[in-house]
């Protein structure tokens, strides 16, 4: 699975958690979204640098 696809799945999970849990999202899900977002940002810098 690509990082982009995984990011999409985790974002959907995060949305589900916010909609169904009055306490908000699971901290582990928030951490995963942050890590994947950072990875995508780093990859975008690399691609932009060589375009």
Steps between C-alpha positions, in 0.01 A plus 500: 500500500633844415550770762232711333245217513588425861465869587151501346394196699632641827329836433170319447557309826569830677178649366303193612647527848411869531145429384437201725699562819403793723856505639646555153752304301732236636846648569661219298294597194599865543866395519471290184339786308777735613776255402348431159445870434864570584611220266286633215632853559859374484431310179338808348810709579714241323276494192475880488877533534561292188218634280 
